[in-house]
């Protein structure tokens, strides 16, 4: 910037009372620590299904044990919410692919009523905010 431009800006600030803007905070999130998975309990008869935290942990542990053995069982899972047939789970970000693959490949189980049950992965993301409010998106293009 030349000296004449500098003085013209200074005179402009003095006359109008305007000042140069300043950044208060700049933050860049590069590598999230956790990833999130939204899953749904599916039954063979299509009936209403209810999940609780113990079932979610049991089903995920069974899937991880079948897919990766003891290594898979060591992956920490945090159940954020289980409501109706849906559940949301938090896993370490590097393990997202392994957990999603294990749940997808899991053959399921038979519940006390003789129904076959399995978990279906609906969404996965490194950011929970991108998954919120997505209810009904799977029906968007259905006629």
Backbone as CSV, one residue per row, in Angstrom:
resi,resn,N_x,N_y,N_z,CA_x,CA_y,CA_z,C_x,C_y,C_z
1,UNK,0.839,-1.161,0.000,0.000,0.000,0.000,0.894,1.238,0.000
2,UNK,0.580,2.170,-0.817,1.405,3.379,-0.902,1.044,4.334,0.235
3,UNK,1.889,5.315,0.436,1.686,6.263,1.527,0.453,7.136,1.287
4,UNK,0.160,7.463,0.042,-1.014,8.296,-0.240,-2.300,7.530,0.053
5,UNK,-2.328,6.211,-0.247,-3.504,5.407,0.072,-3.663,5.275,1.577
6,UNK,-2.542,5.124,2.287,-2.557,5.012,3.735,-3.180,6.247,4.370
7,UNK,-2.785,7.418,3.932,-3.314,8.662,4.501,-4.770,8.871,4.119
8,UNK,-5.166,8.448,2.923,-6.561,8.619,2.539,-7.451,7.696,3.375
9,UNK,-6.976,6.489,3.693,-7.760,5.602,4.551,-7.846,6.164,5.957
10,UNK,-6.756,6.705,6.465,-6.755,7.277,7.809,-7.729,8.443,7.882
11,UNK,-7.771,9.275,6.837,-8.695,10.397,6.855,-10.133,9.920,6.748
12,UNK,-10.380,8.824,6.027,-11.722,8.268,5.904,-12.197,7.735,7.248
13,UNK,-11.308,7.053,7.952,-11.678,6.515,9.262,-11.967,7.653,10.225
14,UNK,-11.169,8.671,10.186,-11.368,9.809,11.073,-12.661,10.550,10.789
15,UNK,-13.056,10.693,9.534,-14.245,11.458,9.160,-15.542,10.690,9.443
16,UNK,-15.578,9.388,9.095,-16.830,8.651,9.188,-16.954,7.843,10.472
17,UNK,-15.879,7.651,11.187,-15.935,6.852,12.406,-15.888,5.357,12.134
18,UNK,-15.686,4.965,10.886,-15.602,3.551,10.535,-14.202,3.029,10.806
19,UNK,-14.159,1.791,11.247,-12.874,1.154,11.480,-12.814,-0.152,10.699
20,UNK,-11.608,-0.611,10.530,-11.379,-1.865,9.851,-11.946,-3.013,10.695
21,UNK,-12.568,-4.012,10.063,-13.122,-5.140,10.819,-11.996,-6.068,11.271
22,UNK,-12.283,-6.829,12.321,-11.304,-7.752,12.883,-11.946,-9.121,13.061
23,UNK,-11.170,-10.175,12.827,-11.637,-11.526,13.102,-11.541,-11.777,14.600
24,UNK,-12.646,-12.215,15.194,-12.628,-12.518,16.617,-12.101,-13.927,16.874
25,UNK,-12.468,-14.874,16.010,-12.042,-16.249,16.197,-12.014,-16.941,14.849
26,UNK,-10.966,-17.652,14.608,-10.868,-18.478,13.412,-10.520,-19.884,13.858
27,UNK,-11.315,-20.850,13.423,-11.116,-22.236,13.849,-11.325,-23.151,12.654
28,UNK,-10.427,-24.089,12.471,-10.557,-25.074,11.410,-10.543,-26.458,12.035
29,UNK,-11.620,-27.213,11.843,-11.689,-28.584,12.349,-11.204,-29.506,11.237
30,UNK,-10.065,-30.090,11.433,-9.452,-30.891,10.381,-9.759,-32.372,10.504
31,UNK,-9.536,-32.957,11.634,-9.728,-34.392,11.801,-10.571,-34.640,13.048
32,UNK,-11.844,-34.948,12.867,-12.687,-35.177,14.038,-12.244,-36.436,14.780
33,UNK,-12.420,-36.404,16.079,-12.004,-37.519,16.915,-13.002,-38.670,16.823
34,UNK,-14.287,-38.359,16.640,-15.323,-39.384,16.633,-16.120,-39.348,15.332
35,UNK,-16.776,-40.461,15.042,-17.699,-40.565,13.916,-19.015,-41.125,14.457
36,UNK,-20.074,-40.970,13.693,-21.411,-41.313,14.163,-22.108,-42.222,13.164
37,UNK,-22.882,-43.168,13.691,-23.620,-44.117,12.859,-25.073,-44.119,13.310
38,UNK,-25.981,-43.995,12.355,-27.417,-44.102,12.606,-27.849,-45.457,12.053
39,UNK,-28.389,-46.309,12.939,-28.807,-47.654,12.543,-30.276,-47.864,12.866
40,UNK,-30.844,-48.858,12.202,-32.256,-49.187,12.385,-32.378,-50.689,12.569
41,UNK,-33.218,-51.111,13.500,-33.493,-52.536,13.701,-34.550,-52.973,12.699
42,UNK,-34.243,-54.017,11.936,-35.156,-54.532,10.916,-35.514,-55.969,11.283
43,UNK,-36.798,-56.310,11.193,-37.248,-57.675,11.465,-37.767,-58.307,10.191
44,UNK,-37.784,-59.633,10.157,-38.205,-60.334,8.938,-39.694,-60.194,8.660
45,UNK,-40.499,-59.970,9.697,-41.936,-59.811,9.467,-42.345,-58.355,9.287
46,UNK,-41.395,-57.436,9.394,-41.682,-56.024,9.194,-42.477,-55.392,10.317
47,UNK,-42.644,-56.115,11.427,-43.408,-55.591,12.557,-42.647,-54.516,13.308
48,UNK,-43.349,-53.905,14.234,-42.745,-52.854,15.053,-41.653,-53.457,15.931
49,UNK,-40.543,-52.775,16.001,-39.413,-53.245,16.790,-38.968,-52.131,17.733
50,UNK,-38.597,-52.507,18.923,-38.112,-51.555,19.922,-36.691,-51.933,20.304
51,UNK,-35.823,-50.945,20.323,-34.440,-51.143,20.740,-34.202,-50.480,22.083
52,UNK,-33.331,-51.074,22.882,-32.832,-50.397,24.071,-31.305,-50.456,24.025
53,UNK,-30.665,-49.765,24.950,-29.208,-49.656,24.929,-28.512,-51.015,25.034
54,UNK,-29.071,-51.917,25.830,-28.446,-53.239,26.003,-28.509,-54.032,24.708
55,UNK,-29.634,-53.980,24.014,-29.743,-54.680,22.731,-28.776,-54.111,21.701
56,UNK,-28.683,-52.794,21.626,-27.775,-52.165,20.666,-26.344,-52.617,20.926
57,UNK,-25.926,-52.587,22.179,-24.568,-53.008,22.520,-24.366,-54.481,22.218
58,UNK,-25.348,-55.300,22.524,-25.253,-56.733,22.257,-25.149,-57.021,20.757
59,UNK,-25.995,-56.383,19.956,-25.977,-56.604,18.514,-24.671,-56.101,17.885
60,UNK,-24.220,-54.925,18.306,-22.973,-54.375,17.748,-21.772,-55.226,18.146
61,UNK,-21.753,-55.689,19.392,-20.652,-56.549,19.847,-20.640,-57.855,19.069
62,UNK,-21.822,-58.437,18.837,-21.897,-59.680,18.062,-21.403,-59.465,16.636
63,UNK,-21.783,-58.335,16.040,-21.354,-58.039,14.670,-19.846,-57.844,14.601
64,UNK,-19.296,-57.094,15.555,-17.852,-56.852,15.566,-17.071,-58.122,15.861
65,UNK,-17.597,-58.989,16.745,-16.926,-60.257,17.052,-16.919,-61.171,15.826
66,UNK,-18.025,-61.211,15.097,-18.105,-62.059,13.901,-17.171,-61.546,12.810
67,UNK,-17.081,-60.245,12.651,-16.331,-59.661,11.535,-14.834,-59.555,11.816
68,UNK,-14.465,-59.127,13.042,-13.061,-58.845,13.348,-12.510,-59.608,14.549
69,UNK,-13.299,-60.476,15.155,-12.835,-61.247,16.303,-12.625,-60.365,17.531
70,UNK,-11.609,-60.701,18.321,-11.334,-59.951,19.550,-10.941,-58.507,19.268
71,UNK,-10.303,-58.269,18.144,-9.931,-56.904,17.775,-11.172,-56.041,17.599
72,UNK,-12.191,-56.586,16.977,-13.433,-55.849,16.782,-14.166,-55.582,18.081
73,UNK,-14.115,-56.547,18.986,-14.790,-56.358,20.274,-14.125,-55.270,21.109
74,UNK,-12.871,-54.953,20.802,-12.148,-53.932,21.557,-12.466,-52.510,21.096
75,UNK,-13.183,-52.360,19.986,-13.544,-51.016,19.501,-14.584,-50.422,20.449
76,UNK,-14.289,-49.254,21.023,-15.246,-48.653,21.962,-16.454,-48.061,21.227
77,UNK,-17.639,-48.341,21.759,-18.890,-47.817,21.215,-19.596,-47.011,22.295
78,UNK,-20.091,-45.858,21.936,-20.923,-45.062,22.832,-22.307,-44.976,22.220
79,UNK,-23.295,-45.476,22.928,-24.667,-45.409,22.436,-25.228,-44.051,22.847
80,UNK,-25.515,-43.238,21.863,-26.025,-41.900,22.139,-27.519,-41.905,22.404
81,UNK,-28.247,-42.713,21.612,-29.698,-42.728,21.763,-30.253,-43.988,21.120
82,UNK,-31.218,-44.596,21.775,-31.978,-45.702,21.210,-33.450,-45.359,21.396
83,UNK,-34.143,-45.196,20.286,-35.543,-44.780,20.328,-36.311,-45.532,19.261
84,UNK,-37.309,-46.291,19.680,-38.058,-47.100,18.723,-37.136,-48.114,18.075
85,UNK,-37.113,-48.149,16.752,-36.237,-49.070,16.029,-34.917,-48.418,15.637
86,UNK,-34.725,-47.145,15.957,-33.515,-46.412,15.565,-32.546,-46.265,16.729
87,UNK,-31.263,-46.207,16.382,-30.238,-45.937,17.389,-29.105,-45.146,16.745
88,UNK,-28.425,-44.362,17.570,-27.294,-43.557,17.132,-26.106,-43.936,17.998
89,UNK,-24.980,-44.250,17.361,-23.789,-44.738,18.046,-22.603,-43.867,17.663
90,UNK,-21.729,-43.604,18.636,-20.499,-42.855,18.390,-19.322,-43.818,18.499
91,UNK,-18.422,-43.760,17.524,-17.232,-44.612,17.495,-16.018,-43.729,17.197
92,UNK,-14.817,-44.194,17.518,-13.633,-43.438,17.105,-13.599,-43.311,15.577
93,UNK,-13.253,-42.149,15.085,-13.296,-41.878,13.644,-12.507,-42.887,12.812
94,UNK,-11.310,-43.328,13.229,-10.589,-44.304,12.398,-11.295,-45.662,12.295
95,UNK,-12.220,-45.956,13.224,-12.901,-47.249,13.240,-14.260,-47.229,12.554
96,UNK,-14.654,-46.107,11.983,-15.974,-45.998,11.365,-16.185,-47.038,10.269
97,UNK,-15.239,-47.170,9.380,-15.375,-48.137,8.283,-15.486,-49.565,8.780
98,UNK,-14.714,-49.924,9.782,-14.753,-51.282,10.329,-16.093,-51.578,10.990
99,UNK,-16.598,-50.634,11.773,-17.874,-50.846,12.454,-19.018,-50.912,11.438
100,UNK,-19.032,-50.008,10.479,-20.094,-50.020,9.465,-20.051,-51.311,8.647
101,UNK,-18.860,-51.782,8.293,-18.737,-53.033,7.541,-19.179,-54.230,8.386
102,UNK,-18.831,-54.225,9.668,-19.214,-55.328,10.549,-20.728,-55.408,10.708
103,UNK,-21.375,-54.269,10.929,-22.836,-54.261,11.089,-23.517,-54.657,9.780
104,UNK,-22.991,-54.180,8.669,-23.569,-54.515,7.365,-23.443,-56.003,7.057
105,UNK,-22.324,-56.613,7.428,-22.086,-58.030,7.132,-22.710,-58.974,8.165
106,UNK,-23.194,-58.427,9.262,-23.730,-59.260,10.343,-24.994,-59.976,9.891
107,UNK,-25.082,-61.254,10.193,-26.218,-62.072,9.744,-27.468,-61.878,10.584
108,UNK,-27.354,-61.234,11.721,-28.510,-60.976,12.569,-28.691,-62.052,13.617
109,UNK,-29.829,-61.994,14.287,-30.136,-62.933,15.355,-31.636,-63.205,15.356
110,UNK,-32.060,-64.134,16.179,-33.478,-64.434,16.337,-33.883,-64.001,17.738
111,UNK,-34.934,-63.180,17.838,-35.363,-62.702,19.153,-36.223,-63.733,19.860
112,UNK,-36.739,-63.404,21.027,-37.536,-64.328,21.839,-38.845,-64.737,21.188
113,UNK,-39.347,-63.930,20.260,-40.609,-64.252,19.571,-40.380,-65.060,18.304
114,UNK,-39.140,-65.432,18.007,-38.832,-66.211,16.812,-38.645,-65.373,15.555
115,UNK,-38.560,-64.050,15.696,-38.351,-63.176,14.538,-36.858,-62.976,14.302
116,UNK,-36.482,-62.973,13.030,-35.093,-62.655,12.683,-34.920,-61.143,12.750
117,UNK,-33.853,-60.689,13.420,-33.585,-59.259,13.600,-32.163,-58.954,13.162
118,UNK,-31.997,-57.809,12.524,-30.654,-57.339,12.205,-30.637,-55.823,12.175
119,UNK,-29.433,-55.275,12.289,-29.271,-53.830,12.237,-28.929,-53.400,10.819
120,UNK,-29.554,-52.342,10.369,-29.271,-51.776,9.051,-28.672,-50.389,9.250
121,UNK,-27.539,-50.136,8.607,-26.896,-48.828,8.694,-27.654,-47.867,7.788
122,UNK,-28.174,-46.784,8.374,-28.899,-45.789,7.593,-27.989,-44.643,7.172
123,UNK,-27.131,-44.164,8.099,-26.228,-43.051,7.813,-24.949,-43.209,8.620
124,UNK,-23.870,-42.723,8.047,-22.584,-42.618,8.744,-22.010,-41.246,8.429
125,UNK,-21.362,-40.638,9.419,-20.756,-39.336,9.177,-19.732,-39.019,10.251
126,UNK,-18.777,-38.171,9.881,-17.831,-37.658,10.857,-18.440,-36.533,11.674
127,UNK,-19.578,-36.012,11.244,-20.216,-34.877,11.911,-21.655,-35.237,12.230
128,UNK,-22.006,-35.204,13.509,-23.366,-35.529,13.931,-24.375,-34.544,13.355
129,UNK,-23.992,-33.294,13.220,-24.896,-32.272,12.700,-25.378,-32.540,11.294
130,UNK,-24.601,-33.243,10.490,-25.026,-33.551,9.124,-26.085,-34.648,9.088
131,UNK,-26.207,-35.395,10.177,-27.170,-36.495,10.226,-28.498,-36.084,10.848
132,UNK,-28.501,-35.002,11.585,-29.703,-34.564,12.290,-30.696,-33.982,11.303
133,UNK,-31.945,-34.309,11.479,-32.996,-33.759,10.630,-33.141,-34.456,9.304
134,UNK,-32.580,-35.649,9.168,-32.668,-36.372,7.913,-33.810,-37.364,7.863
135,UNK,-34.743,-37.295,8.814,-35.866,-38.223,8.819,-36.716,-38.045,7.575
136,UNK,-37.047,-39.123,6.934,-37.910,-39.085,5.764,-37.201,-38.857,4.456
137,UNK,-35.875,-38.669,4.467,-35.153,-38.455,3.212,-35.202,-39.695,2.316
138,UNK,-35.277,-40.893,2.916,-35.337,-42.110,2.106,-36.655,-42.217,1.339
139,UNK,-37.685,-41.489,1.772,-38.975,-41.494,1.078,-39.142,-40.313,0.123
140,UNK,-38.141,-39.477,0.001,-38.240,-38.253,-0.784,-38.601,-38.521,-2.238
141,UNK,-37.961,-39.502,-2.858,-38.172,-39.749,-4.287,-39.098,-40.920,-4.568
142,UNK,-39.704,-41.497,-3.514,-40.683,-42.576,-3.726,-42.004,-41.975,-4.209
143,UNK,-42.693,-42.708,-5.099,-43.981,-42.193,-5.570,-45.118,-42.749,-4.764
